[in-house]
Amino acid sequence: MNRPLRMRTDPDEVRARILEVAEGHFRRIGYNKTSVADIASELSMSTANIYRFFPSRDAIKESICGKALNEGS
C-alpha cells in the first residue's frame, strides 16, 4: 500500500503560527475568553499538539509579550 507522504514542518514555524493565531484571538475576544482549544481549532490541530509546543496558555501569552518587547527595542 502506498501511503501519502507527510511533509514535516519546522517546529519554529509551527510555534510562530501558534503565536500568530493566539495573538489574533487575544486581541479579538480577549485573553480570558480564548482557550487553547480555540487556537487549536483555527489551526486545525488538536489541543494536545499545541501543548507539545507550549506547556500552557500562560506560556503562549508570555511568548507573545516577549516578542512584542523585543520588537519595540
PDB file with one MODEL, atoms N, CA, C and O in Angstrom:
MODEL        1
ATOM      1  N   MET A   1       0.829  -1.189   0.000  1.00  0.00           N
ATOM      2  CA  MET A   1       0.000   0.000   0.000  1.00  0.00           C
ATOM      3  C   MET A   1       0.864   1.240   0.000  1.00  0.00           C
ATOM      4  O   MET A   1       1.830   1.349   0.756  1.00  0.00           O
ATOM      5  N   ASN A   2       0.508   2.150  -0.842  1.00  0.00           N
ATOM      6  CA  ASN A   2       1.192   3.439  -0.833  1.00  0.00           C
ATOM      7  C   ASN A   2       0.522   4.350   0.169  1.00  0.00           C
ATOM      8  O   ASN A   2      -0.700   4.495   0.188  1.00  0.00           O
ATOM      9  N   ARG A   3       1.346   4.962   1.002  1.00  0.00           N
ATOM     10  CA  ARG A   3       0.827   5.914   1.974  1.00  0.00           C
ATOM     11  C   ARG A   3       1.220   7.303   1.520  1.00  0.00           C
ATOM     12  O   ARG A   3       2.316   7.486   0.990  1.00  0.00           O
ATOM     13  N   PRO A   4       0.359   8.284   1.712  1.00  0.00           N
ATOM     14  CA  PRO A   4       0.712   9.644   1.304  1.00  0.00           C
ATOM     15  C   PRO A   4       1.902  10.145   2.123  1.00  0.00           C
ATOM     16  O   PRO A   4       2.029   9.863   3.314  1.00  0.00           O
ATOM     17  N   LEU A   5       2.748  10.880   1.458  1.00  0.00           N
ATOM     18  CA  LEU A   5       3.900  11.451   2.146  1.00  0.00           C
ATOM     19  C   LEU A   5       3.445  12.629   2.986  1.00  0.00           C
ATOM     20  O   LEU A   5       2.695  13.490   2.526  1.00  0.00           O
ATOM     21  N   ARG A   6       3.905  12.652   4.205  1.00  0.00           N
ATOM     22  CA  ARG A   6       3.613  13.794   5.074  1.00  0.00           C
ATOM     23  C   ARG A   6       4.819  14.708   5.072  1.00  0.00           C
ATOM     24  O   ARG A   6       5.948  14.274   5.304  1.00  0.00           O
ATOM     25  N   MET A   7       4.572  15.949   4.812  1.00  0.00           N
ATOM     26  CA  MET A   7       5.670  16.905   4.845  1.00  0.00           C
ATOM     27  C   MET A   7       5.893  17.331   6.287  1.00  0.00           C
ATOM     28  O   MET A   7       4.947  17.672   6.998  1.00  0.00           O
ATOM     29  N   ARG A   8       7.112  17.309   6.700  1.00  0.00           N
ATOM     30  CA  ARG A   8       7.433  17.753   8.049  1.00  0.00           C
ATOM     31  C   ARG A   8       7.514  19.271   8.065  1.00  0.00           C
ATOM     32  O   ARG A   8       8.048  19.896   7.149  1.00  0.00           O
ATOM     33  N   THR A   9       6.978  19.839   9.117  1.00  0.00           N
ATOM     34  CA  THR A   9       7.009  21.277   9.275  1.00  0.00           C
ATOM     35  C   THR A   9       8.023  21.618  10.354  1.00  0.00           C
ATOM     36  O   THR A   9       8.111  20.938  11.377  1.00  0.00           O
ATOM     37  N   ASP A  10       8.772  22.657  10.123  1.00  0.00           N
ATOM     38  CA  ASP A  10       9.761  23.130  11.070  1.00  0.00           C
ATOM     39  C   ASP A  10       9.066  23.534  12.378  1.00  0.00           C
ATOM     40  O   ASP A  10       8.119  24.319  12.342  1.00  0.00           O
ATOM     41  N   PRO A  11       9.513  23.019  13.524  1.00  0.00           N
ATOM     42  CA  PRO A  11       8.883  23.366  14.811  1.00  0.00           C
ATOM     43  C   PRO A  11       8.850  24.870  15.082  1.00  0.00           C
ATOM     44  O   PRO A  11       7.902  25.365  15.691  1.00  0.00           O
ATOM     45  N   ASP A  12       9.868  25.595  14.639  1.00  0.00           N
ATOM     46  CA  ASP A  12       9.871  27.052  14.834  1.00  0.00           C
ATOM     47  C   ASP A  12       8.750  27.711  14.045  1.00  0.00           C
ATOM     48  O   ASP A  12       8.153  28.686  14.502  1.00  0.00           O
ATOM     49  N   GLU A  13       8.464  27.181  12.861  1.00  0.00           N
ATOM     50  CA  GLU A  13       7.363  27.707  12.056  1.00  0.00           C
ATOM     51  C   GLU A  13       6.022  27.421  12.716  1.00  0.00           C
ATOM     52  O   GLU A  13       5.121  28.260  12.701  1.00  0.00           O
ATOM     53  N   VAL A  14       5.894  26.236  13.294  1.00  0.00           N
ATOM     54  CA  VAL A  14       4.650  25.879  13.982  1.00  0.00           C
ATOM     55  C   VAL A  14       4.454  26.786  15.185  1.00  0.00           C
ATOM     56  O   VAL A  14       3.360  27.310  15.393  1.00  0.00           O
ATOM     57  N   ARG A  15       5.499  26.979  15.979  1.00  0.00           N
ATOM     58  CA  ARG A  15       5.403  27.879  17.144  1.00  0.00           C
ATOM     59  C   ARG A  15       5.001  29.286  16.713  1.00  0.00           C
ATOM     60  O   ARG A  15       4.138  29.908  17.332  1.00  0.00           O
ATOM     61  N   ALA A  16       5.623  29.780  15.660  1.00  0.00           N
ATOM     62  CA  ALA A  16       5.309  31.128  15.172  1.00  0.00           C
ATOM     63  C   ALA A  16       3.851  31.224  14.745  1.00  0.00           C
ATOM     64  O   ALA A  16       3.184  32.219  15.030  1.00  0.00           O
ATOM     65  N   ARG A  17       3.355  30.205  14.068  1.00  0.00           N
ATOM     66  CA  ARG A  17       1.950  30.205  13.624  1.00  0.00           C
ATOM     67  C   ARG A  17       0.998  30.147  14.815  1.00  0.00           C
ATOM     68  O   ARG A  17      -0.029  30.826  14.823  1.00  0.00           O
ATOM     69  N   ILE A  18       1.337  29.337  15.824  1.00  0.00           N
ATOM     70  CA  ILE A  18       0.517  29.277  17.040  1.00  0.00           C
ATOM     71  C   ILE A  18       0.452  30.656  17.688  1.00  0.00           C
ATOM     72  O   ILE A  18      -0.623  31.112  18.078  1.00  0.00           O
ATOM     73  N   LEU A  19       1.592  31.313  17.803  1.00  0.00           N
ATOM     74  CA  LEU A  19       1.629  32.644  18.419  1.00  0.00           C
ATOM     75  C   LEU A  19       0.832  33.657  17.612  1.00  0.00           C
ATOM     76  O   LEU A  19       0.138  34.501  18.180  1.00  0.00           O
ATOM     77  N   GLU A  20       0.926  33.577  16.305  1.00  0.00           N
ATOM     78  CA  GLU A  20       0.190  34.491  15.435  1.00  0.00           C
ATOM     79  C   GLU A  20      -1.321  34.330  15.621  1.00  0.00           C
ATOM     80  O   GLU A  20      -2.044  35.315  15.767  1.00  0.00           O
ATOM     81  N   VAL A  21      -1.780  33.099  15.614  1.00  0.00           N
ATOM     82  CA  VAL A  21      -3.211  32.830  15.776  1.00  0.00           C
ATOM     83  C   VAL A  21      -3.671  33.209  17.184  1.00  0.00           C
ATOM     84  O   VAL A  21      -4.734  33.807  17.354  1.00  0.00           O
ATOM     85  N   ALA A  22      -2.874  32.861  18.185  1.00  0.00           N
ATOM     86  CA  ALA A  22      -3.231  33.178  19.572  1.00  0.00           C
ATOM     87  C   ALA A  22      -3.330  34.688  19.767  1.00  0.00           C
ATOM     88  O   ALA A  22      -4.272  35.173  20.395  1.00  0.00           O
ATOM     89  N   GLU A  23      -2.372  35.426  19.237  1.00  0.00           N
ATOM     90  CA  GLU A  23      -2.404  36.877  19.391  1.00  0.00           C
ATOM     91  C   GLU A  23      -3.661  37.461  18.751  1.00  0.00           C
ATOM     92  O   GLU A  23      -4.281  38.368  19.306  1.00  0.00           O
ATOM     93  N   GLY A  24      -4.031  36.949  17.603  1.00  0.00           N
ATOM     94  CA  GLY A  24      -5.261  37.409  16.963  1.00  0.00           C
ATOM     95  C   GLY A  24      -6.486  37.155  17.819  1.00  0.00           C
ATOM     96  O   GLY A  24      -7.354  38.019  17.944  1.00  0.00           O
ATOM     97  N   HIS A  25      -6.559  35.971  18.406  1.00  0.00           N
ATOM     98  CA  HIS A  25      -7.687  35.648  19.293  1.00  0.00           C
ATOM     99  C   HIS A  25      -7.683  36.533  20.521  1.00  0.00           C
ATOM    100  O   HIS A  25      -8.729  37.049  20.916  1.00  0.00           O
ATOM    101  N   PHE A  26      -6.513  36.717  21.135  1.00  0.00           N
ATOM    102  CA  PHE A  26      -6.421  37.553  22.335  1.00  0.00           C
ATOM    103  C   PHE A  26      -6.886  38.969  22.041  1.00  0.00           C
ATOM    104  O   PHE A  26      -7.567  39.585  22.861  1.00  0.00           O
ATOM    105  N   ARG A  27      -6.522  39.487  20.876  1.00  0.00           N
ATOM    106  CA  ARG A  27      -6.920  40.850  20.520  1.00  0.00           C
ATOM    107  C   ARG A  27      -8.418  40.949  20.222  1.00  0.00           C
ATOM    108  O   ARG A  27      -9.068  41.922  20.605  1.00  0.00           O
ATOM    109  N   ARG A  28      -8.962  39.941  19.540  1.00  0.00           N
ATOM    110  CA  ARG A  28     -10.376  39.985  19.143  1.00  0.00           C
ATOM    111  C   ARG A  28     -11.327  39.727  20.304  1.00  0.00           C
ATOM    112  O   ARG A  28     -12.266  40.492  20.525  1.00  0.00           O
ATOM    113  N   ILE A  29     -11.086  38.656  21.042  1.00  0.00           N
ATOM    114  CA  ILE A  29     -12.075  38.284  22.069  1.00  0.00           C
ATOM    115  C   ILE A  29     -11.530  38.342  23.489  1.00  0.00           C
ATOM    116  O   ILE A  29     -12.268  38.130  24.451  1.00  0.00           O
ATOM    117  N   GLY A  30     -10.240  38.629  23.619  1.00  0.00           N
ATOM    118  CA  GLY A  30      -9.651  38.773  24.946  1.00  0.00           C
ATOM    119  C   GLY A  30      -8.953  37.511  25.410  1.00  0.00           C
ATOM    120  O   GLY A  30      -9.297  36.394  25.022  1.00  0.00           O
ATOM    121  N   TYR A  31      -7.968  37.730  26.248  1.00  0.00           N
ATOM    122  CA  TYR A  31      -7.169  36.612  26.766  1.00  0.00           C
ATOM    123  C   TYR A  31      -8.026  35.650  27.584  1.00  0.00           C
ATOM    124  O   TYR A  31      -7.931  34.434  27.416  1.00  0.00           O
ATOM    125  N   ASN A  32      -8.862  36.193  28.469  1.00  0.00           N
ATOM    126  CA  ASN A  32      -9.648  35.339  29.361  1.00  0.00           C
ATOM    127  C   ASN A  32     -10.680  34.490  28.633  1.00  0.00           C
ATOM    128  O   ASN A  32     -11.050  33.418  29.111  1.00  0.00           O
ATOM    129  N   LYS A  33     -11.144  34.958  27.489  1.00  0.00           N
ATOM    130  CA  LYS A  33     -12.162  34.208  26.741  1.00  0.00           C
ATOM    131  C   LYS A  33     -11.564  33.275  25.694  1.00  0.00           C
ATOM    132  O   LYS A  33     -12.288  32.488  25.085  1.00  0.00           O
ATOM    133  N   THR A  34     -10.268  33.352  25.479  1.00  0.00           N
ATOM    134  CA  THR A  34      -9.616  32.495  24.490  1.00  0.00           C
ATOM    135  C   THR A  34      -9.091  31.241  25.162  1.00  0.00           C
ATOM    136  O   THR A  34      -8.373  31.320  26.159  1.00  0.00           O
ATOM    137  N   SER A  35      -9.441  30.099  24.629  1.00  0.00           N
ATOM    138  CA  SER A  35      -8.935  28.829  25.156  1.00  0.00           C
ATOM    139  C   SER A  35      -7.909  28.244  24.193  1.00  0.00           C
ATOM    140  O   SER A  35      -7.840  28.630  23.026  1.00  0.00           O
ATOM    141  N   VAL A  36      -7.132  27.328  24.691  1.00  0.00           N
ATOM    142  CA  VAL A  36      -6.186  26.624  23.824  1.00  0.00           C
ATOM    143  C   VAL A  36      -6.952  25.879  22.739  1.00  0.00           C
ATOM    144  O   VAL A  36      -6.466  25.747  21.615  1.00  0.00           O
ATOM    145  N   ALA A  37      -8.130  25.398  23.060  1.00  0.00           N
ATOM    146  CA  ALA A  37      -8.964  24.712  22.064  1.00  0.00           C
ATOM    147  C   ALA A  37      -9.355  25.655  20.923  1.00  0.00           C
ATOM    148  O   ALA A  37      -9.418  25.231  19.769  1.00  0.00           O
ATOM    149  N   ASP A  38      -9.618  26.931  21.234  1.00  0.00           N
ATOM    150  CA  ASP A  38      -9.939  27.916  20.192  1.00  0.00           C
ATOM    151  C   ASP A  38      -8.765  28.081  19.231  1.00  0.00           C
ATOM    152  O   ASP A  38      -8.939  28.102  18.012  1.00  0.00           O
ATOM    153  N   ILE A  39      -7.576  28.196  19.799  1.00  0.00           N
ATOM    154  CA  ILE A  39      -6.364  28.360  18.995  1.00  0.00           C
ATOM    155  C   ILE A  39      -6.147  27.122  18.130  1.00  0.00           C
ATOM    156  O   ILE A  39      -5.889  27.223  16.930  1.00  0.00           O
ATOM    157  N   ALA A  40      -6.256  25.957  18.758  1.00  0.00           N
ATOM    158  CA  ALA A  40      -6.048  24.698  18.040  1.00  0.00           C
ATOM    159  C   ALA A  40      -7.056  24.530  16.907  1.00  0.00           C
ATOM    160  O   ALA A  40      -6.707  24.075  15.818  1.00  0.00           O
ATOM    161  N   SER A  41      -8.293  24.895  17.166  1.00  0.00           N
ATOM    162  CA  SER A  41      -9.342  24.749  16.160  1.00  0.00           C
ATOM    163  C   SER A  41      -9.030  25.565  14.908  1.00  0.00           C
ATOM    164  O   SER A  41      -9.182  25.075  13.789  1.00  0.00           O
ATOM    165  N   GLU A  42      -8.598  26.799  15.098  1.00  0.00           N
ATOM    166  CA  GLU A  42      -8.284  27.633  13.936  1.00  0.00           C
ATOM    167  C   GLU A  42      -7.100  27.089  13.146  1.00  0.00           C
ATOM    168  O   GLU A  42      -7.003  27.297  11.936  1.00  0.00           O
ATOM    169  N   LEU A  43      -6.205  26.396  13.832  1.00  0.00           N
ATOM    170  CA  LEU A  43      -5.029  25.827  13.174  1.00  0.00           C
ATOM    171  C   LEU A  43      -5.268  24.406  12.667  1.00  0.00           C
ATOM    172  O   LEU A  43      -4.369  23.788  12.096  1.00  0.00           O
ATOM    173  N   SER A  44      -6.469  23.894  12.872  1.00  0.00           N
ATOM    174  CA  SER A  44      -6.798  22.503  12.523  1.00  0.00           C
ATOM    175  C   SER A  44      -5.839  21.527  13.202  1.00  0.00           C
ATOM    176  O   SER A  44      -5.359  20.573  12.590  1.00  0.00           O
ATOM    177  N   MET A  45      -5.577  21.787  14.467  1.00  0.00           N
ATOM    178  CA  MET A  45      -4.709  20.940  15.295  1.00  0.00           C
ATOM    179  C   MET A  45      -5.494  20.471  16.501  1.00  0.00           C
ATOM    180  O   MET A  45      -6.570  20.987  16.804  1.00  0.00           O
ATOM    181  N   SER A  46      -4.945  19.498  17.176  1.00  0.00           N
ATOM    182  CA  SER A  46      -5.515  19.098  18.452  1.00  0.00           C
ATOM    183  C   SER A  46      -4.922  19.977  19.548  1.00  0.00           C
ATOM    184  O   SER A  46      -3.845  20.549  19.379  1.00  0.00           O
ATOM    185  N   THR A  47      -5.626  20.081  20.665  1.00  0.00           N
ATOM    186  CA  THR A  47      -5.068  20.840  21.785  1.00  0.00           C
ATOM    187  C   THR A  47      -3.788  20.181  22.285  1.00  0.00           C
ATOM    188  O   THR A  47      -2.862  20.870  22.716  1.00  0.00           O
ATOM    189  N   ALA A  48      -3.730  18.865  22.232  1.00  0.00           N
ATOM    190  CA  ALA A  48      -2.515  18.157  22.655  1.00  0.00           C
ATOM    191  C   ALA A  48      -1.317  18.583  21.825  1.00  0.00           C
ATOM    192  O   ALA A  48      -0.205  18.680  22.344  1.00  0.00           O
ATOM    193  N   ASN A  49      -1.531  18.835  20.550  1.00  0.00           N
ATOM    194  CA  ASN A  49      -0.437  19.275  19.689  1.00  0.00           C
ATOM    195  C   ASN A  49       0.043  20.674  20.092  1.00  0.00           C
ATOM    196  O   ASN A  49       1.244  20.945  20.060  1.00  0.00           O
ATOM    197  N   ILE A  50      -0.869  21.550  20.464  1.00  0.00           N
ATOM    198  CA  ILE A  50      -0.473  22.880  20.950  1.00  0.00           C
ATOM    199  C   ILE A  50       0.404  22.724  22.186  1.00  0.00           C
ATOM    200  O   ILE A  50       1.423  23.399  22.327  1.00  0.00           O
ATOM    201  N   TYR A  51      -0.008  21.823  23.083  1.00  0.00           N
ATOM    202  CA  TYR A  51       0.743  21.606  24.322  1.00  0.00           C
ATOM    203  C   TYR A  51       2.108  20.956  24.081  1.00  0.00           C
ATOM    204  O   TYR A  51       2.947  20.951  24.982  1.00  0.00           O
ATOM    205  N   ARG A  52       2.343  20.421  22.917  1.00  0.00           N
ATOM    206  CA  ARG A  52       3.685  19.927  22.572  1.00  0.00           C
ATOM    207  C   ARG A  52       4.657  21.093  22.429  1.00  0.00           C
ATOM    208  O   ARG A  52       5.855  20.949  22.674  1.00  0.00           O
ATOM    209  N   PHE A  53       4.131  22.247  22.032  1.00  0.00           N
ATOM    210  CA  PHE A  53       4.960  23.417  21.776  1.00  0.00           C
ATOM    211  C   PHE A  53       4.959  24.419  22.931  1.00  0.00           C
ATOM    212  O   PHE A  53       5.942  25.133  23.131  1.00  0.00           O
ATOM    213  N   PHE A  54       3.883  24.475  23.677  1.00  0.00           N
ATOM    214  CA  PHE A  54       3.758  25.408  24.807  1.00  0.00           C
ATOM    215  C   PHE A  54       3.108  24.663  25.969  1.00  0.00           C
ATOM    216  O   PHE A  54       2.085  24.005  25.780  1.00  0.00           O
ATOM    217  N   PRO A  55       3.682  24.753  27.163  1.00  0.00           N
ATOM    218  CA  PRO A  55       3.133  23.999  28.299  1.00  0.00           C
ATOM    219  C   PRO A  55       1.799  24.525  28.823  1.00  0.00           C
ATOM    220  O   PRO A  55       1.082  23.806  29.519  1.00  0.00           O
ATOM    221  N   SER A  56       1.457  25.783  28.493  1.00  0.00           N
ATOM    222  CA  SER A  56       0.208  26.356  28.999  1.00  0.00           C
ATOM    223  C   SER A  56      -0.199  27.564  28.159  1.00  0.00           C
ATOM    224  O   SER A  56       0.562  28.057  27.326  1.00  0.00           O
ATOM    225  N   ARG A  57      -1.413  28.017  28.405  1.00  0.00           N
ATOM    226  CA  ARG A  57      -1.892  29.232  27.737  1.00  0.00           C
ATOM    227  C   ARG A  57      -1.071  30.430  28.209  1.00  0.00           C
ATOM    228  O   ARG A  57      -0.784  31.340  27.431  1.00  0.00           O
ATOM    229  N   ASP A  58      -0.692  30.422  29.495  1.00  0.00           N
ATOM    230  CA  ASP A  58       0.164  31.492  30.016  1.00  0.00           C
ATOM    231  C   ASP A  58       1.502  31.539  29.288  1.00  0.00           C
ATOM    232  O   ASP A  58       2.027  32.622  29.028  1.00  0.00           O
ATOM    233  N   ALA A  59       2.055  30.383  28.958  1.00  0.00           N
ATOM    234  CA  ALA A  59       3.330  30.349  28.230  1.00  0.00           C
ATOM    235  C   ALA A  59       3.173  30.965  26.838  1.00  0.00           C
ATOM    236  O   ALA A  59       4.090  31.620  26.342  1.00  0.00           O
ATOM    237  N   ILE A  60       2.031  30.759  26.216  1.00  0.00           N
ATOM    238  CA  ILE A  60       1.760  31.378  24.918  1.00  0.00           C
ATOM    239  C   ILE A  60       1.717  32.891  25.088  1.00  0.00           C
ATOM    240  O   ILE A  60       2.329  33.628  24.315  1.00  0.00           O
ATOM    241  N   LYS A  61       0.993  33.348  26.102  1.00  0.00           N
ATOM    242  CA  LYS A  61       0.890  34.787  26.373  1.00  0.00           C
ATOM    243  C   LYS A  61       2.264  35.396  26.631  1.00  0.00           C
ATOM    244  O   LYS A  61       2.581  36.464  26.108  1.00  0.00           O
ATOM    245  N   GLU A  62       3.077  34.720  27.436  1.00  0.00           N
ATOM    246  CA  GLU A  62       4.415  35.232  27.753  1.00  0.00           C
ATOM    247  C   GLU A  62       5.289  35.320  26.504  1.00  0.00           C
ATOM    248  O   GLU A  62       6.074  36.257  26.361  1.00  0.00           O
ATOM    249  N   SER A  63       5.158  34.359  25.611  1.00  0.00           N
ATOM    250  CA  SER A  63       5.933  34.388  24.369  1.00  0.00           C
ATOM    251  C   SER A  63       5.508  35.557  23.487  1.00  0.00           C
ATOM    252  O   SER A  63       6.347  36.210  22.867  1.00  0.00           O
ATOM    253  N   ILE A  64       4.209  35.817  23.432  1.00  0.00           N
ATOM    254  CA  ILE A  64       3.704  36.944  22.646  1.00  0.00           C
ATOM    255  C   ILE A  64       4.210  38.257  23.238  1.00  0.00           C
ATOM    256  O   ILE A  64       4.651  39.142  22.504  1.00  0.00           O
ATOM    257  N   CYS A  65       4.148  38.384  24.555  1.00  0.00           N
ATOM    258  CA  CYS A  65       4.623  39.608  25.210  1.00  0.00           C
ATOM    259  C   CYS A  65       6.118  39.787  25.014  1.00  0.00           C
ATOM    260  O   CYS A  65       6.577  40.899  24.749  1.00  0.00           O
ATOM    261  N   GLY A  66       6.886  38.711  25.141  1.00  0.00           N
ATOM    262  CA  GLY A  66       8.325  38.789  24.938  1.00  0.00           C
ATOM    263  C   GLY A  66       8.680  39.210  23.530  1.00  0.00           C
ATOM    264  O   GLY A  66       9.596  40.004  23.315  1.00  0.00           O
ATOM    265  N   LYS A  67       7.943  38.670  22.573  1.00  0.00           N
ATOM    266  CA  LYS A  67       8.172  39.039  21.165  1.00  0.00           C
ATOM    267  C   LYS A  67       7.876  40.523  20.951  1.00  0.00           C
ATOM    268  O   LYS A  67       8.619  41.213  20.254  1.00  0.00           O
ATOM    269  N   ALA A  68       6.795  41.009  21.548  1.00  0.00           N
ATOM    270  CA  ALA A  68       6.414  42.421  21.397  1.00  0.00           C
ATOM    271  C   ALA A  68       7.470  43.332  22.036  1.00  0.00           C
ATOM    272  O   ALA A  68       7.790  44.388  21.490  1.00  0.00           O
ATOM    273  N   LEU A  69       8.001  42.931  23.173  1.00  0.00           N
ATOM    274  CA  LEU A  69       9.037  43.730  23.832  1.00  0.00           C
ATOM    275  C   LEU A  69      10.323  43.761  23.017  1.00  0.00           C
ATOM    276  O   LEU A  69      10.981  44.797  22.927  1.00  0.00           O
ATOM    277  N   ASN A  70      10.679  42.628  22.424  1.00  0.00           N
ATOM    278  CA  ASN A  70      11.890  42.559  21.608  1.00  0.00           C
ATOM    279  C   ASN A  70      11.762  43.392  20.330  1.00  0.00           C
ATOM    280  O   ASN A  70      12.740  43.984  19.872  1.00  0.00           O
ATOM    281  N   GLU A  71      10.568  43.436  19.760  1.00  0.00           N
ATOM    282  CA  GLU A  71      10.355  44.211  18.539  1.00  0.00           C
ATOM    283  C   GLU A  71      10.399  45.698  18.825  1.00  0.00           C
ATOM    284  O   GLU A  71      10.765  46.487  17.953  1.00  0.00           O
ATOM    285  N   GLY A  72      10.031  46.092  20.031  1.00  0.00           N
ATOM    286  CA  GLY A  72       9.984  47.510  20.390  1.00  0.00           C
ATOM    287  C   GLY A  72      11.342  48.090  20.745  1.00  0.00           C
ATOM    288  O   GLY A  72      11.492  49.310  20.810  1.00  0.00           O
ATOM    289  N   SER A  73      12.333  47.239  20.977  1.00  0.00           N
ATOM    290  CA  SER A  73      13.639  47.782  21.395  1.00  0.00           C
ATOM    291  C   SER A  73      14.612  47.937  20.268  1.00  0.00           C
ATOM    292  O   SER A  73      15.740  48.382  20.483  1.00  0.00           O
TER     293      SER A  73
ENDMDL
END
